[in-house]
Structure formats: C-alpha cells, structure tokens
Amino acid sequence: MLLLTLPINILTLGLFTFVVNALMLILTSWIAQGMEVGFRVNGFVAAFVGALIVSVVSYVLNRLIAKRD
C-alpha cells in the first residue's frame, strides 16, 4: 500500500502514511469482526487516532531497542 501511495506520500511529506495506517486498521477491524475476535474500530477518526498511537509506541520502542544495541 505504501508503494502505491508513494506519490501522495512525497507530496504530503509522509503524513499520508497515517491515513494508510488508519485504513489498514479499519480493514483489520472488518476482518476481525468476521472472525468474532472482538477487535472493533468505530469510524475513521478513531482509526486515525489509533494509527497515531501505534506510530508513537513503535517509535518509542524502536528507540529503546536501538539504545541497547
């Protein structure tokens, strides 16, 4: 997905990645509902906030792991 949206990502200086991540969270929620796992995202705004949280947590964990090496 990121490769397909590369031109838009370049124009927005990478901020469109959050939109792609939000759409992937919505897709994951839709698939999980079919499997009755209990993972649900209600709307695009919730998915966008979730994408921001996932990105921040990923950044912090990557920095912590990089300091150990």
CHARMM-style PDB file with segment names, atoms N, HN, CA, C and O in Angstrom:
ATOM      1  N   MET     1       0.816  -1.194   0.000  1.00  0.00      PROA
ATOM      2  CA  MET     1       0.000   0.000   0.000  1.00  0.00      PROA
ATOM      3  C   MET     1       0.861   1.260   0.000  1.00  0.00      PROA
ATOM      4  O   MET     1       0.562   2.232  -0.693  1.00  0.00      PROA
ATOM      5  N   LEU     2       1.930   1.226   0.786  1.00  0.00      PROA
ATOM      6  HN  LEU     2       2.173   0.436   1.349  1.00  0.00      PROA
ATOM      7  CA  LEU     2       2.777   2.417   0.837  1.00  0.00      PROA
ATOM      8  C   LEU     2       3.456   2.677  -0.503  1.00  0.00      PROA
ATOM      9  O   LEU     2       3.677   3.827  -0.882  1.00  0.00      PROA
ATOM     10  N   LEU     3       3.782   1.617  -1.206  1.00  0.00      PROA
ATOM     11  HN  LEU     3       3.602   0.683  -0.898  1.00  0.00      PROA
ATOM     12  CA  LEU     3       4.398   1.792  -2.524  1.00  0.00      PROA
ATOM     13  C   LEU     3       3.398   2.398  -3.508  1.00  0.00      PROA
ATOM     14  O   LEU     3       3.768   3.238  -4.328  1.00  0.00      PROA
ATOM     15  N   LEU     4       2.145   1.980  -3.434  1.00  0.00      PROA
ATOM     16  HN  LEU     4       1.844   1.297  -2.768  1.00  0.00      PROA
ATOM     17  CA  LEU     4       1.124   2.525  -4.321  1.00  0.00      PROA
ATOM     18  C   LEU     4       0.830   3.990  -4.019  1.00  0.00      PROA
ATOM     19  O   LEU     4       0.496   4.753  -4.925  1.00  0.00      PROA
ATOM     20  N   THR     5       0.950   4.385  -2.771  1.00  0.00      PROA
ATOM     21  HN  THR     5       1.221   3.765  -2.035  1.00  0.00      PROA
ATOM     22  CA  THR     5       0.648   5.762  -2.381  1.00  0.00      PROA
ATOM     23  C   THR     5       1.900   6.632  -2.288  1.00  0.00      PROA
ATOM     24  O   THR     5       1.861   7.723  -1.720  1.00  0.00      PROA
ATOM     25  N   LEU     6       2.985   6.155  -2.835  1.00  0.00      PROA
ATOM     26  HN  LEU     6       3.016   5.268  -3.296  1.00  0.00      PROA
ATOM     27  CA  LEU     6       4.252   6.893  -2.743  1.00  0.00      PROA
ATOM     28  C   LEU     6       4.169   8.324  -3.295  1.00  0.00      PROA
ATOM     29  O   LEU     6       4.685   9.237  -2.651  1.00  0.00      PROA
ATOM     30  N   PRO     7       3.542   8.561  -4.460  1.00  0.00      PROA
ATOM     31  CA  PRO     7       3.476   9.956  -4.932  1.00  0.00      PROA
ATOM     32  C   PRO     7       2.741  10.889  -3.963  1.00  0.00      PROA
ATOM     33  O   PRO     7       3.158  12.029  -3.758  1.00  0.00      PROA
ATOM     34  N   ILE     8       1.650  10.404  -3.372  1.00  0.00      PROA
ATOM     35  HN  ILE     8       1.310   9.478  -3.539  1.00  0.00      PROA
ATOM     36  CA  ILE     8       0.911  11.239  -2.416  1.00  0.00      PROA
ATOM     37  C   ILE     8       1.736  11.433  -1.149  1.00  0.00      PROA
ATOM     38  O   ILE     8       1.729  12.511  -0.555  1.00  0.00      PROA
ATOM     39  N   ASN     9       2.445  10.388  -0.740  1.00  0.00      PROA
ATOM     40  HN  ASN     9       2.451   9.513  -1.223  1.00  0.00      PROA
ATOM     41  CA  ASN     9       3.307  10.497   0.442  1.00  0.00      PROA
ATOM     42  C   ASN     9       4.411  11.520   0.231  1.00  0.00      PROA
ATOM     43  O   ASN     9       4.751  12.261   1.153  1.00  0.00      PROA
ATOM     44  N   ILE    10       4.964  11.570  -0.947  1.00  0.00      PROA
ATOM     45  HN  ILE    10       4.687  10.968  -1.696  1.00  0.00      PROA
ATOM     46  CA  ILE    10       6.013  12.549  -1.234  1.00  0.00      PROA
ATOM     47  C   ILE    10       5.442  13.959  -1.171  1.00  0.00      PROA
ATOM     48  O   ILE    10       6.071  14.865  -0.626  1.00  0.00      PROA
ATOM     49  N   LEU    11       4.248  14.141  -1.730  1.00  0.00      PROA
ATOM     50  HN  LEU    11       3.737  13.404  -2.172  1.00  0.00      PROA
ATOM     51  CA  LEU    11       3.633  15.472  -1.719  1.00  0.00      PROA
ATOM     52  C   LEU    11       3.271  15.932  -0.307  1.00  0.00      PROA
ATOM     53  O   LEU    11       3.359  17.120   0.002  1.00  0.00      PROA
ATOM     54  N   THR    12       2.869  15.002   0.542  1.00  0.00      PROA
ATOM     55  HN  THR    12       2.798  14.037   0.291  1.00  0.00      PROA
ATOM     56  CA  THR    12       2.462  15.369   1.901  1.00  0.00      PROA
ATOM     57  C   THR    12       3.583  15.179   2.920  1.00  0.00      PROA
ATOM     58  O   THR    12       3.354  15.256   4.126  1.00  0.00      PROA
ATOM     59  N   LEU    13       4.793  14.930   2.427  1.00  0.00      PROA
ATOM     60  HN  LEU    13       4.979  14.867   1.447  1.00  0.00      PROA
ATOM     61  CA  LEU    13       5.969  14.741   3.279  1.00  0.00      PROA
ATOM     62  C   LEU    13       5.790  13.587   4.268  1.00  0.00      PROA
ATOM     63  O   LEU    13       6.267  13.652   5.401  1.00  0.00      PROA
ATOM     64  N   GLY    14       5.104  12.539   3.831  1.00  0.00      PROA
ATOM     65  HN  GLY    14       4.716  12.486   2.911  1.00  0.00      PROA
ATOM     66  CA  GLY    14       4.950  11.338   4.630  1.00  0.00      PROA
ATOM     67  C   GLY    14       3.739  11.303   5.532  1.00  0.00      PROA
ATOM     68  O   GLY    14       3.481  10.281   6.168  1.00  0.00      PROA
ATOM     69  N   LEU    15       2.987  12.389   5.608  1.00  0.00      PROA
ATOM     70  HN  LEU    15       3.197  13.219   5.092  1.00  0.00      PROA
ATOM     71  CA  LEU    15       1.837  12.413   6.513  1.00  0.00      PROA
ATOM     72  C   LEU    15       0.691  11.535   6.028  1.00  0.00      PROA
ATOM     73  O   LEU    15      -0.159  11.135   6.823  1.00  0.00      PROA
ATOM     74  N   PHE    16       0.659  11.231   4.734  1.00  0.00      PROA
ATOM     75  HN  PHE    16       1.351  11.556   4.089  1.00  0.00      PROA
ATOM     76  CA  PHE    16      -0.386  10.358   4.207  1.00  0.00      PROA
ATOM     77  C   PHE    16      -0.238   8.930   4.733  1.00  0.00      PROA
ATOM     78  O   PHE    16      -1.173   8.134   4.650  1.00  0.00      PROA
ATOM     79  N   THR    17       0.927   8.614   5.267  1.00  0.00      PROA
ATOM     80  HN  THR    17       1.686   9.262   5.334  1.00  0.00      PROA
ATOM     81  CA  THR    17       1.149   7.293   5.862  1.00  0.00      PROA
ATOM     82  C   THR    17       0.168   7.040   6.998  1.00  0.00      PROA
ATOM     83  O   THR    17      -0.275   5.907   7.187  1.00  0.00      PROA
ATOM     84  N   PHE    18      -0.179   8.078   7.758  1.00  0.00      PROA
ATOM     85  HN  PHE    18       0.180   8.998   7.605  1.00  0.00      PROA
ATOM     86  CA  PHE    18      -1.151   7.921   8.837  1.00  0.00      PROA
ATOM     87  C   PHE    18      -2.525   7.542   8.291  1.00  0.00      PROA
ATOM     88  O   PHE    18      -3.249   6.758   8.905  1.00  0.00      PROA
ATOM     89  N   VAL    19      -2.878   8.099   7.145  1.00  0.00      PROA
ATOM     90  HN  VAL    19      -2.290   8.736   6.647  1.00  0.00      PROA
ATOM     91  CA  VAL    19      -4.155   7.757   6.507  1.00  0.00      PROA
ATOM     92  C   VAL    19      -4.136   6.299   6.064  1.00  0.00      PROA
ATOM     93  O   VAL    19      -5.115   5.579   6.256  1.00  0.00      PROA
ATOM     94  N   VAL    20      -3.031   5.862   5.475  1.00  0.00      PROA
ATOM     95  HN  VAL    20      -2.235   6.447   5.319  1.00  0.00      PROA
ATOM     96  CA  VAL    20      -2.908   4.474   5.045  1.00  0.00      PROA
ATOM     97  C   VAL    20      -2.979   3.546   6.260  1.00  0.00      PROA
ATOM     98  O   VAL    20      -3.647   2.513   6.212  1.00  0.00      PROA
ATOM     99  N   ASN    21      -2.301   3.906   7.332  1.00  0.00      PROA
ATOM    100  HN  ASN    21      -1.759   4.745   7.371  1.00  0.00      PROA
ATOM    101  CA  ASN    21      -2.343   3.092   8.559  1.00  0.00      PROA
ATOM    102  C   ASN    21      -3.749   3.042   9.141  1.00  0.00      PROA
ATOM    103  O   ASN    21      -4.181   1.998   9.629  1.00  0.00      PROA
ATOM    104  N   ALA    22      -4.467   4.160   9.094  1.00  0.00      PROA
ATOM    105  HN  ALA    22      -4.117   5.008   8.697  1.00  0.00      PROA
ATOM    106  CA  ALA    22      -5.847   4.182   9.588  1.00  0.00      PROA
ATOM    107  C   ALA    22      -6.732   3.272   8.742  1.00  0.00      PROA
ATOM    108  O   ALA    22      -7.567   2.545   9.280  1.00  0.00      PROA
ATOM    109  N   LEU    23      -6.555   3.306   7.434  1.00  0.00      PROA
ATOM    110  HN  LEU    23      -5.876   3.896   6.997  1.00  0.00      PROA
ATOM    111  CA  LEU    23      -7.332   2.426   6.566  1.00  0.00      PROA
ATOM    112  C   LEU    23      -6.999   0.961   6.820  1.00  0.00      PROA
ATOM    113  O   LEU    23      -7.879   0.104   6.741  1.00  0.00      PROA
ATOM    114  N   MET    24      -5.745   0.667   7.121  1.00  0.00      PROA
ATOM    115  HN  MET    24      -5.030   1.364   7.186  1.00  0.00      PROA
ATOM    116  CA  MET    24      -5.366  -0.714   7.441  1.00  0.00      PROA
ATOM    117  C   MET    24      -5.972  -1.160   8.771  1.00  0.00      PROA
ATOM    118  O   MET    24      -6.328  -2.328   8.924  1.00  0.00      PROA
ATOM    119  N   LEU    25      -6.092  -0.240   9.736  1.00  0.00      PROA
ATOM    120  HN  LEU    25      -5.803   0.709   9.611  1.00  0.00      PROA
ATOM    121  CA  LEU    25      -6.761  -0.570  10.996  1.00  0.00      PROA
ATOM    122  C   LEU    25      -8.239  -0.855  10.774  1.00  0.00      PROA
ATOM    123  O   LEU    25      -8.795  -1.765  11.389  1.00  0.00      PROA
ATOM    124  N   ILE    26      -8.879  -0.085   9.901  1.00  0.00      PROA
ATOM    125  HN  ILE    26      -8.427   0.654   9.402  1.00  0.00      PROA
ATOM    126  CA  ILE    26     -10.283  -0.325   9.586  1.00  0.00      PROA
ATOM    127  C   ILE    26     -10.443  -1.676   8.898  1.00  0.00      PROA
ATOM    128  O   ILE    26     -11.367  -2.428   9.207  1.00  0.00      PROA
ATOM    129  N   LEU    27      -9.550  -1.983   7.971  1.00  0.00      PROA
ATOM    130  HN  LEU    27      -8.799  -1.372   7.720  1.00  0.00      PROA
ATOM    131  CA  LEU    27      -9.593  -3.277   7.289  1.00  0.00      PROA
ATOM    132  C   LEU    27      -9.387  -4.422   8.275  1.00  0.00      PROA
ATOM    133  O   LEU    27     -10.080  -5.437   8.203  1.00  0.00      PROA
ATOM    134  N   THR    28      -8.443  -4.263   9.190  1.00  0.00      PROA
ATOM    135  HN  THR    28      -7.880  -3.439   9.248  1.00  0.00      PROA
ATOM    136  CA  THR    28      -8.190  -5.283  10.208  1.00  0.00      PROA
ATOM    137  C   THR    28      -9.411  -5.463  11.109  1.00  0.00      PROA
ATOM    138  O   THR    28      -9.758  -6.587  11.470  1.00  0.00      PROA
ATOM    139  N   SER    29     -10.053  -4.375  11.465  1.00  0.00      PROA
ATOM    140  HN  SER    29      -9.771  -3.461  11.171  1.00  0.00      PROA
ATOM    141  CA  SER    29     -11.261  -4.442  12.276  1.00  0.00      PROA
ATOM    142  C   SER    29     -12.365  -5.184  11.535  1.00  0.00      PROA
ATOM    143  O   SER    29     -13.069  -6.002  12.128  1.00  0.00      PROA
ATOM    144  N   TRP    30     -12.520  -4.910  10.258  1.00  0.00      PROA
ATOM    145  HN  TRP    30     -11.948  -4.246   9.776  1.00  0.00      PROA
ATOM    146  CA  TRP    30     -13.552  -5.571   9.456  1.00  0.00      PROA
ATOM    147  C   TRP    30     -13.299  -7.076   9.377  1.00  0.00      PROA
ATOM    148  O   TRP    30     -14.226  -7.877   9.500  1.00  0.00      PROA
ATOM    149  N   ILE    31     -12.038  -7.451   9.172  1.00  0.00      PROA
ATOM    150  HN  ILE    31     -11.285  -6.800   9.072  1.00  0.00      PROA
ATOM    151  CA  ILE    31     -11.697  -8.878   9.111  1.00  0.00      PROA
ATOM    152  C   ILE    31     -11.904  -9.540  10.472  1.00  0.00      PROA
ATOM    153  O   ILE    31     -12.406 -10.661  10.546  1.00  0.00      PROA
ATOM    154  N   ALA    32     -11.522  -8.857  11.538  1.00  0.00      PROA
ATOM    155  HN  ALA    32     -11.115  -7.946  11.478  1.00  0.00      PROA
ATOM    156  CA  ALA    32     -11.659  -9.419  12.879  1.00  0.00      PROA
ATOM    157  C   ALA    32     -13.125  -9.583  13.273  1.00  0.00      PROA
ATOM    158  O   ALA    32     -13.465 -10.523  13.992  1.00  0.00      PROA
ATOM    159  N   GLN    33     -13.990  -8.693  12.818  1.00  0.00      PROA
ATOM    160  HN  GLN    33     -13.714  -7.930  12.234  1.00  0.00      PROA
ATOM    161  CA  GLN    33     -15.416  -8.832  13.127  1.00  0.00      PROA
ATOM    162  C   GLN    33     -15.978 -10.090  12.484  1.00  0.00      PROA
ATOM    163  O   GLN    33     -16.829 -10.755  13.075  1.00  0.00      PROA
ATOM    164  N   GLY    34     -15.522 -10.424  11.300  1.00  0.00      PROA
ATOM    165  HN  GLY    34     -14.830  -9.884  10.821  1.00  0.00      PROA
ATOM    166  CA  GLY    34     -15.970 -11.642  10.642  1.00  0.00      PROA
ATOM    167  C   GLY    34     -15.496 -12.879  11.373  1.00  0.00      PROA
ATOM    168  O   GLY    34     -16.142 -13.925  11.312  1.00  0.00      PROA
ATOM    169  N   MET    35     -14.371 -12.771  12.066  1.00  0.00      PROA
ATOM    170  HN  MET    35     -13.846 -11.921  12.116  1.00  0.00      PROA
ATOM    171  CA  MET    35     -13.818 -13.905  12.808  1.00  0.00      PROA
ATOM    172  C   MET    35     -14.282 -13.900  14.268  1.00  0.00      PROA
ATOM    173  O   MET    35     -13.931 -14.801  15.029  1.00  0.00      PROA
ATOM    174  N   GLU    36     -15.061 -12.900  14.661  1.00  0.00      PROA
ATOM    175  HN  GLU    36     -15.346 -12.168  14.042  1.00  0.00      PROA
ATOM    176  CA  GLU    36     -15.582 -12.734  16.017  1.00  0.00      PROA
ATOM    177  C   GLU    36     -14.472 -12.699  17.060  1.00  0.00      PROA
ATOM    178  O   GLU    36     -14.560 -13.351  18.100  1.00  0.00      PROA
ATOM    179  N   VAL    37     -13.427 -11.931  16.768  1.00  0.00      PROA
ATOM    180  HN  VAL    37     -13.355 -11.402  15.923  1.00  0.00      PROA
ATOM    181  CA  VAL    37     -12.300 -11.801  17.685  1.00  0.00      PROA
ATOM    182  C   VAL    37     -12.586 -10.734  18.740  1.00  0.00      PROA
ATOM    183  O   VAL    37     -12.110 -10.853  19.869  1.00  0.00      PROA
ATOM    184  N   GLY    38     -13.338  -9.713  18.407  1.00  0.00      PROA
ATOM    185  HN  GLY    38     -13.725  -9.616  17.490  1.00  0.00      PROA
ATOM    186  CA  GLY    38     -13.664  -8.677  19.364  1.00  0.00      PROA
ATOM    187  C   GLY    38     -12.865  -7.401  19.176  1.00  0.00      PROA
ATOM    188  O   GLY    38     -12.846  -6.546  20.061  1.00  0.00      PROA
ATOM    189  N   PHE    39     -12.208  -7.263  18.040  1.00  0.00      PROA
ATOM    190  HN  PHE    39     -12.223  -7.958  17.321  1.00  0.00      PROA
ATOM    191  CA  PHE    39     -11.454  -6.048  17.741  1.00  0.00      PROA
ATOM    192  C   PHE    39     -12.330  -5.186  16.850  1.00  0.00      PROA
ATOM    193  O   PHE    39     -12.742  -5.624  15.776  1.00  0.00      PROA
ATOM    194  N   ARG    40     -12.623  -3.949  17.288  1.00  0.00      PROA
ATOM    195  HN  ARG    40     -12.288  -3.593  18.160  1.00  0.00      PROA
ATOM    196  CA  ARG    40     -13.529  -3.106  16.526  1.00  0.00      PROA
ATOM    197  C   ARG    40     -13.026  -1.662  16.523  1.00  0.00      PROA
ATOM    198  O   ARG    40     -12.585  -1.139  17.547  1.00  0.00      PROA
ATOM    199  N   VAL    41     -13.101  -1.033  15.354  1.00  0.00      PROA
ATOM    200  HN  VAL    41     -13.458  -1.458  14.522  1.00  0.00      PROA
ATOM    201  CA  VAL    41     -12.762   0.379  15.209  1.00  0.00      PROA
ATOM    202  C   VAL    41     -14.013   1.076  14.700  1.00  0.00      PROA
ATOM    203  O   VAL    41     -14.556   0.708  13.659  1.00  0.00      PROA
ATOM    204  N   ASN    42     -14.471   2.087  15.437  1.00  0.00      PROA
ATOM    205  HN  ASN    42     -14.030   2.386  16.283  1.00  0.00      PROA
ATOM    206  CA  ASN    42     -15.700   2.796  15.073  1.00  0.00      PROA
ATOM    207  C   ASN    42     -15.373   4.115  14.386  1.00  0.00      PROA
ATOM    208  O   ASN    42     -15.249   5.149  15.043  1.00  0.00      PROA
ATOM    209  N   GLY    43     -15.234   4.077  13.076  1.00  0.00      PROA
ATOM    210  HN  GLY    43     -15.334   3.237  12.543  1.00  0.00      PROA
ATOM    211  CA  GLY    43     -15.059   5.297  12.302  1.00  0.00      PROA
ATOM    212  C   GLY    43     -13.616   5.606  11.954  1.00  0.00      PROA
ATOM    213  O   GLY    43     -12.675   5.033  12.503  1.00  0.00      PROA
ATOM    214  N   PHE    44     -13.481   6.539  11.015  1.00  0.00      PROA
ATOM    215  HN  PHE    44     -14.245   7.004  10.569  1.00  0.00      PROA
ATOM    216  CA  PHE    44     -12.158   6.888  10.520  1.00  0.00      PROA
ATOM    217  C   PHE    44     -11.352   7.673  11.539  1.00  0.00      PROA
ATOM    218  O   PHE    44     -10.137   7.496  11.635  1.00  0.00      PROA
ATOM    219  N   VAL    45     -12.004   8.534  12.297  1.00  0.00      PROA
ATOM    220  HN  VAL    45     -12.991   8.678  12.219  1.00  0.00      PROA
ATOM    221  CA  VAL    45     -11.276   9.340  13.287  1.00  0.00      PROA
ATOM    222  C   VAL    45     -10.646   8.439  14.346  1.00  0.00      PROA
ATOM    223  O   VAL    45      -9.495   8.639  14.734  1.00  0.00      PROA
ATOM    224  N   ALA    46     -11.397   7.456  14.807  1.00  0.00      PROA
ATOM    225  HN  ALA    46     -12.332   7.293  14.492  1.00  0.00      PROA
ATOM    226  CA  ALA    46     -10.847   6.509  15.788  1.00  0.00      PROA
ATOM    227  C   ALA    46      -9.690   5.731  15.191  1.00  0.00      PROA
ATOM    228  O   ALA    46      -8.695   5.478  15.871  1.00  0.00      PROA
ATOM    229  N   ALA    47      -9.810   5.348  13.930  1.00  0.00      PROA
ATOM    230  HN  ALA    47     -10.618   5.553  13.378  1.00  0.00      PROA
ATOM    231  CA  ALA    47      -8.722   4.627  13.266  1.00  0.00      PROA
ATOM    232  C   ALA    47      -7.503   5.527  13.101  1.00  0.00      PROA
ATOM    233  O   ALA    47      -6.372   5.062  13.246  1.00  0.00      PROA
ATOM    234  N   PHE    48      -7.710   6.797  12.804  1.00  0.00      PROA
ATOM    235  HN  PHE    48      -8.629   7.175  12.686  1.00  0.00      PROA
ATOM    236  CA  PHE    48      -6.597   7.734  12.639  1.00  0.00      PROA
ATOM    237  C   PHE    48      -5.876   7.946  13.963  1.00  0.00      PROA
ATOM    238  O   PHE    48      -4.645   7.967  14.004  1.00  0.00      PROA
ATOM    239  N   VAL    49      -6.630   8.101  15.041  1.00  0.00      PROA
ATOM    240  HN  VAL    49      -7.629   8.084  15.008  1.00  0.00      PROA
ATOM    241  CA  VAL    49      -6.017   8.255  16.367  1.00  0.00      PROA
ATOM    242  C   VAL    49      -5.277   6.978  16.741  1.00  0.00      PROA
ATOM    243  O   VAL    49      -4.183   7.031  17.302  1.00  0.00      PROA
ATOM    244  N   GLY    50      -5.872   5.838  16.431  1.00  0.00      PROA
ATOM    245  HN  GLY    50      -6.761   5.795  15.975  1.00  0.00      PROA
ATOM    246  CA  GLY    50      -5.202   4.564  16.678  1.00  0.00      PROA
ATOM    247  C   GLY    50      -3.914   4.435  15.892  1.00  0.00      PROA
ATOM    248  O   GLY    50      -2.923   3.916  16.406  1.00  0.00      PROA
ATOM    249  N   ALA    51      -3.912   4.902  14.650  1.00  0.00      PROA
ATOM    250  HN  ALA    51      -4.717   5.324  14.232  1.00  0.00      PROA
ATOM    251  CA  ALA    51      -2.695   4.869  13.838  1.00  0.00      PROA
ATOM    252  C   ALA    51      -1.615   5.767  14.432  1.00  0.00      PROA
ATOM    253  O   ALA    51      -0.435   5.417  14.420  1.00  0.00      PROA
ATOM    254  N   LEU    52      -2.021   6.923  14.952  1.00  0.00      PROA
ATOM    255  HN  LEU    52      -2.979   7.207  14.962  1.00  0.00      PROA
ATOM    256  CA  LEU    52      -1.059   7.813  15.614  1.00  0.00      PROA
ATOM    257  C   LEU    52      -0.467   7.154  16.854  1.00  0.00      PROA
ATOM    258  O   LEU    52       0.738   7.240  17.090  1.00  0.00      PROA
ATOM    259  N   ILE    53      -1.308   6.497  17.644  1.00  0.00      PROA
ATOM    260  HN  ILE    53      -2.287   6.427  17.453  1.00  0.00      PROA
ATOM    261  CA  ILE    53      -0.836   5.832  18.858  1.00  0.00      PROA
ATOM    262  C   ILE    53       0.114   4.691  18.512  1.00  0.00      PROA
ATOM    263  O   ILE    53       1.159   4.539  19.144  1.00  0.00      PROA
ATOM    264  N   VAL    54      -0.245   3.893  17.515  1.00  0.00      PROA
ATOM    265  HN  VAL    54      -1.094   4.017  17.002  1.00  0.00      PROA
ATOM    266  CA  VAL    54       0.625   2.792  17.095  1.00  0.00      PROA
ATOM    267  C   VAL    54       1.969   3.331  16.609  1.00  0.00      PROA
ATOM    268  O   VAL    54       3.011   2.744  16.899  1.00  0.00      PROA
ATOM    269  N   SER    55       1.955   4.433  15.879  1.00  0.00      PROA
ATOM    270  HN  SER    55       1.108   4.910  15.642  1.00  0.00      PROA
ATOM    271  CA  SER    55       3.193   5.016  15.376  1.00  0.00      PROA
ATOM    272  C   SER    55       4.080   5.531  16.503  1.00  0.00      PROA
ATOM    273  O   SER    55       5.293   5.323  16.484  1.00  0.00      PROA
ATOM    274  N   VAL    56       3.482   6.201  17.482  1.00  0.00      PROA
ATOM    275  HN  VAL    56       2.497   6.371  17.498  1.00  0.00      PROA
ATOM    276  CA  VAL    56       4.261   6.735  18.603  1.00  0.00      PROA
ATOM    277  C   VAL    56       4.855   5.599  19.435  1.00  0.00      PROA
ATOM    278  O   VAL    56       6.028   5.645  19.805  1.00  0.00      PROA
ATOM    279  N   VAL    57       4.050   4.587  19.728  1.00  0.00      PROA
ATOM    280  HN  VAL    57       3.097   4.549  19.428  1.00  0.00      PROA
ATOM    281  CA  VAL    57       4.543   3.452  20.516  1.00  0.00      PROA
ATOM    282  C   VAL    57       5.657   2.722  19.758  1.00  0.00      PROA
ATOM    283  O   VAL    57       6.660   2.329  20.352  1.00  0.00      PROA
ATOM    284  N   SER    58       5.481   2.546  18.462  1.00  0.00      PROA
ATOM    285  HN  SER    58       4.666   2.866  17.979  1.00  0.00      PROA
ATOM    286  CA  SER    58       6.500   1.897  17.642  1.00  0.00      PROA
ATOM    287  C   SER    58       7.798   2.701  17.643  1.00  0.00      PROA
ATOM    288  O   SER    58       8.883   2.128  17.741  1.00  0.00      PROA
ATOM    289  N   TYR    59       7.692   4.023  17.536  1.00  0.00      PROA
ATOM    290  HN  TYR    59       6.811   4.489  17.457  1.00  0.00      PROA
ATOM    291  CA  TYR    59       8.871   4.883  17.546  1.00  0.00      PROA
ATOM    292  C   TYR    59       9.613   4.772  18.878  1.00  0.00      PROA
ATOM    293  O   TYR    59      10.835   4.625  18.907  1.00  0.00      PROA
ATOM    294  N   VAL    60       8.865   4.845  19.976  1.00  0.00      PROA
ATOM    295  HN  VAL    60       7.872   4.965  19.952  1.00  0.00      PROA
ATOM    296  CA  VAL    60       9.493   4.791  21.299  1.00  0.00      PROA
ATOM    297  C   VAL    60      10.177   3.442  21.515  1.00  0.00      PROA
ATOM    298  O   VAL    60      11.305   3.390  22.004  1.00  0.00      PROA
ATOM    299  N   LEU    61       9.501   2.354  21.154  1.00  0.00      PROA
ATOM    300  HN  LEU    61       8.584   2.396  20.757  1.00  0.00      PROA
ATOM    301  CA  LEU    61      10.105   1.037  21.336  1.00  0.00      PROA
ATOM    302  C   LEU    61      11.330   0.847  20.452  1.00  0.00      PROA
ATOM    303  O   LEU    61      12.315   0.245  20.880  1.00  0.00      PROA
ATOM    304  N   ASN    62      11.278   1.351  19.233  1.00  0.00      PROA
ATOM    305  HN  ASN    62      10.478   1.840  18.886  1.00  0.00      PROA
ATOM    306  CA  ASN    62      12.455   1.264  18.360  1.00  0.00      PROA
ATOM    307  C   ASN    62      13.634   2.042  18.927  1.00  0.00      PROA
ATOM    308  O   ASN    62      14.774   1.584  18.836  1.00  0.00      PROA
ATOM    309  N   ARG    63      13.383   3.195  19.504  1.00  0.00      PROA
ATOM    310  HN  ARG    63      12.458   3.567  19.578  1.00  0.00      PROA
ATOM    311  CA  ARG    63      14.461   3.986  20.104  1.00  0.00      PROA
ATOM    312  C   ARG    63      15.039   3.280  21.330  1.00  0.00      PROA
ATOM    313  O   ARG    63      16.252   3.298  21.541  1.00  0.00      PROA
ATOM    314  N   LEU    64      14.186   2.663  22.132  1.00  0.00      PROA
ATOM    315  HN  LEU    64      13.201   2.649  21.961  1.00  0.00      PROA
ATOM    316  CA  LEU    64      14.667   1.941  23.310  1.00  0.00      PROA
ATOM    317  C   LEU    64      15.503   0.729  22.918  1.00  0.00      PROA
ATOM    318  O   LEU    64      16.533   0.454  23.534  1.00  0.00      PROA
ATOM    319  N   ILE    65      15.068   0.017  21.909  1.00  0.00      PROA
ATOM    320  HN  ILE    65      14.232   0.241  21.408  1.00  0.00      PROA
ATOM    321  CA  ILE    65      15.811  -1.157  21.457  1.00  0.00      PROA
ATOM    322  C   ILE    65      17.126  -0.742  20.804  1.00  0.00      PROA
ATOM    323  O   ILE    65      18.139  -1.421  20.973  1.00  0.00      PROA
ATOM    324  N   ALA    66      17.123   0.356  20.066  1.00  0.00      PROA
ATOM    325  HN  ALA    66      16.300   0.907  19.928  1.00  0.00      PROA
ATOM    326  CA  ALA    66      18.340   0.825  19.395  1.00  0.00      PROA
ATOM    327  C   ALA    66      19.402   1.244  20.418  1.00  0.00      PROA
ATOM    328  O   ALA    66      20.596   1.076  20.167  1.00  0.00      PROA
ATOM    329  N   LYS    67      18.985   1.786  21.560  1.00  0.00      PROA
ATOM    330  HN  LYS    67      18.015   1.923  21.764  1.00  0.00      PROA
ATOM    331  CA  LYS    67      19.945   2.194  22.589  1.00  0.00      PROA
ATOM    332  C   LYS    67      20.633   1.007  23.234  1.00  0.00      PROA
ATOM    333  O   LYS    67      21.771   1.130  23.685  1.00  0.00      PROA
ATOM    334  N   ARG    68      19.974  -0.135  23.288  1.00  0.00      PROA
ATOM    335  HN  ARG    68      19.049  -0.235  22.922  1.00  0.00      PROA
ATOM    336  CA  ARG    68      20.554  -1.323  23.887  1.00  0.00      PROA
ATOM    337  C   ARG    68      21.636  -1.918  22.995  1.00  0.00      PROA
ATOM    338  O   ARG    68      22.597  -2.503  23.496  1.00  0.00      PROA
ATOM    339  N   ASP    69      21.493  -1.779  21.703  1.00  0.00      PROA
ATOM    340  HN  ASP    69      20.712  -1.304  21.296  1.00  0.00      PROA
ATOM    341  CA  ASP    69      22.475  -2.343  20.771  1.00  0.00      PROA
ATOM    342  C   ASP    69      23.629  -1.415  20.687  1.00  0.00      PROA
ATOM    343  OT1 ASP    69      24.585  -1.683  19.959  1.00  0.00      PROA
TER     344      ASP     69
END
